[in-house]
Structures are given as structure tokens and as C-alpha cells.
Amino acid sequence: MEKRIADLIANLKRRNIDGIYVDSKDEARERIKQLILKSATVGISGSKTLDELGIVALLGVSGYEVFNQYKPGISREQSLQMRNLGCLADYFLTSCNAISEGGEMVFFSGYGHRTSGIANADNVIVVCGLNKIVPNLEQALKRSREYATVLNCKRLDWKSACLADGLCHKDICLAPEYKRMCCQVLIIESEINPERIKVIIVGENLGF
């Protein structure tokens, strides 16, 4: 493990957050299955990283009870119900938009279910590729606003103000003219409950 990752894990530990390094997506999937009790419920956030891992489908076929708001064939009302249940699940599975080398994590949310799940769940597992590690909190916010959000808006076809030039225009990116993705911003600087938050750092680039 390189010094940069070792230092990040040490800084997460200082913040009462467990950092776990794995080399590959395969190892990440196995570690997630090991961390989640088979009898537990699992909430998820929308995430390109989780999509690339294929972890939601894997948990489903492995017998875990996953509140999957993106399950094909469900209605919008059922999807909203799944989101609400997911916020209060035993485990909440997500990815950050960025993480600083000092261990601060940034999460953006459009509707608030993502930030609510991270804040409320008894156990939170954050999966993070190497591409999301930046030097400091300022760069983490910049990456989240001007890189991750832009690509997610393009992926989901959201009409946000940042689509024009890739820059954040938060002062004008307001309804009804725009559909804004970064309505809520959660910054985790520390955690009061030991072992509640675990960060799996994957030795590959994942997601946006």
C-alpha cells in the first residue's frame, strides 16, 4: 500500500472512521458482503461507482434485502418508498463525490435521500476509487461541483446550469429554470459513533 493511501487511512481513523484498502473491484465486492449481515436491510444511493461494481445486483441475488429504488418495473411511488426505507436501513451503501487526503468526505444530493441515509443509517459503507482522492477540502468541493456533478447531470440528462461550461453557477442554478443536482451538500469531517462509517478505498478509478 502506497504512503498516500496509508496516510489517508490514518487520517480517517483520527476522525473515528474506518478506512479499508482493497486492490480491485472484485475484492471490494467481497469485502462489502463480509461487512453486511445477511439478516440486515440495505439502502443505496444512486452512484456510478456502485453501478460499476455491480454490487446492488450481487447483493440481491445473494439473498440480502436491498431497498433498490432503481429496480426495473416499479412505479415512481414504489421508488420513493424504497428511497425512504433505504434512509433508515441497517446499512447504507454509497460513494462520495470526493475525499480529501485529510479524510474529509463530500456528498451532493438532489432530493436528500442520499445525505439522509448517510446521516441516519446505523452503518454506512462508502466505496471510493483512487480518482476521487484530492489534496484538501477545497479541492474536494471543487471536484464535486465542477467535475462529478457535471458528468452526472449529463448521464442523467438533468438540465443544470453547469452543463454549458462545466463551471458551477450555484447562484442562478435554481428552479424552475434549472434542475439542480447539488441541492444538498454533506461534508463529513468526523464521526461520533465508532465503526459506524467504513470507507472502502479501491485501488482503481471508479465512477465520477
N, C-alpha and C positions, 0 to 999 in steps of 0.2 A: 504494500500500500504506500503510495507516494506521500510525502510530507504534507502537501496541501490538504489531502483528504484526512490524514491523521489529525492535523490541526483543526479542521472543521469539526470532526467528531468530538475532539476535546472541548471545543467552544460550545457545541451543543450540550455536552454534559454539564458544563458550567451553568447553562440555562435550564437545567433539570429536564433535558430532552435526550432520549437515547438515539444515537447515531449508529447505523449498521451499514457496513460497506459490503457489496457483492460485485463480482466481476461482470455478470451478464444478466440479460432478461430472464433466462431460464432459472438462474439462482434466485432472482428477485421473486419470481412466481412461487418457488418452493418455500422461500422464507416467509412470504405473506401467508401461505397456507399453514405454516407452522405456528405463526403468531395468532391466528384467529381460531378460537374454539369452535368446534364443529356444531355445538348447540347454540351458538350466538347468532344474532341478526347483524346484517351488514348493510350500511348505507354507502352510497357512492356519489361522487361529483362528476360532472361532465369533464372529461380530461383526454387530451390526445395521448398523453403518456400512458394512461390506463388502457386506452384503445390499442396502442402498440404492444403492450404487454399481453393483451388478450385475457387479462386476469378475471374480468367480470364473468365472461362465459365459462372460464375454467372453474370458478367457484360455484357457478350454477350447476354444472354437470357433476361436480364433486359432492353435491348434497348440502351446500351451505344455503341459508335463507338470505338471499340478496334482494333488497328493495331496489329493483332496477327500473328507473323511470324511463329508460330508453328501450324497454322490451318491445319488440315488434308486435303490432296488432292491438296495443292497449290504447284507450281513449285519452284525451287530454286530462279529463277529470281523474282517471286512474293514474296517469303520470304524476299529477300534482299530489295525489295521495301518497304515492311512492316516495316523492321528494320529502314530504312532511314526515313520513315514517323513518326515512333514512337519516334525518337530522337527529333523531332520538334513538338510533340503533345502538347496539352494544359496541360495534366498531364502525368507524367511518373511514373510508378509503379514498384518498385524493392525491393530488400532486400540487406543488407550489408553482407559482409563476416565476419565482426567483428565490435564491437563498444566498445570503452574504457569507463570505469566508468567516465572519464572526459568529454566524449561526442564526441570524435574523431571517425569518421567512415572510414572504409577501404573497397574499392570496387576493385575487379580484373576483367579484361575483356580480352577476346581473340581477338576479332575483333574490339572492340572500340565502338560498338553501345551502350553498357550499360553505359560506362563512359561518352559518348557524350550526351546521354539522360539525365543523372543526372546533367550534367553541363549546358545543354541548355534549358530544358523544363521550362515553366513558373511556373509550380507547380510539386513538387516531393514528392511522398509518399513512405517512406521506412518502410517496415514491418520487425520487429526484434523479434525473440524468446529470451527467457532468456538465452539459451545456447550460444548465441553469445556475451554476455557481459563479458569482460575481464578487468583486473585491469588497464592497461595502453596501450599506442600506440604500444610499443614494442611487447607486448603480442598479440595485435590485428593483427599486421603484421605476427607474428609467427603463429597464429591460421589460418590466411588466407592462408599462403603459405604451411604449413605442416599438415593441417587438412582439411579445406574446399576444397582446390584445389585438394588434393589427392582423396577425395571422389567423387568430381565432375568429375575428369578425369576417374575414374573407372565407374561412372554412364554413362558417355557419350562415353566411350571407346576411349579416347584420349591417344595417346602414348607420355606421358610426362615423363621426367627423374625422377620425384618424385615417380612414381609408384613402383619402385624397392624396396625402403626402407622407403618411407613416408617422406623423407627429401627433402628440396628444393635444387636443383642443378642448380640455375639460370645461372651460368657461362657456363654450357655445354648444357642446355636445349634450343637448337636453331635449326631452320630449316636448312636442310631438314631432319636431323636425328630424330628430335623430333617434335611433335605437341604440342606446348606450350600453356597453358591456361592463364597464368598470364602475358600476353604481355604488358598490360597497367595497371597501379596502380593509383587509385584516392584516395587521402586522403582528407576528408572534415574536416577542422579544425574550420571553421566558415562560415557564410553566410551573404552576404551584403544586400540582399533583405528580409525584414521582411515577415514572413509567407510563403516564397517560399518552404521551406523544412519542412515536417512534418514527425516525426518518431513515428510509432505505435509500442509500446512495448507490446508484448503479454505474458501473464503470463503462458506460456507453452514453451516447447522445440519445435523449428520448423526448418526444413531444416538442412543444414550442416553449 
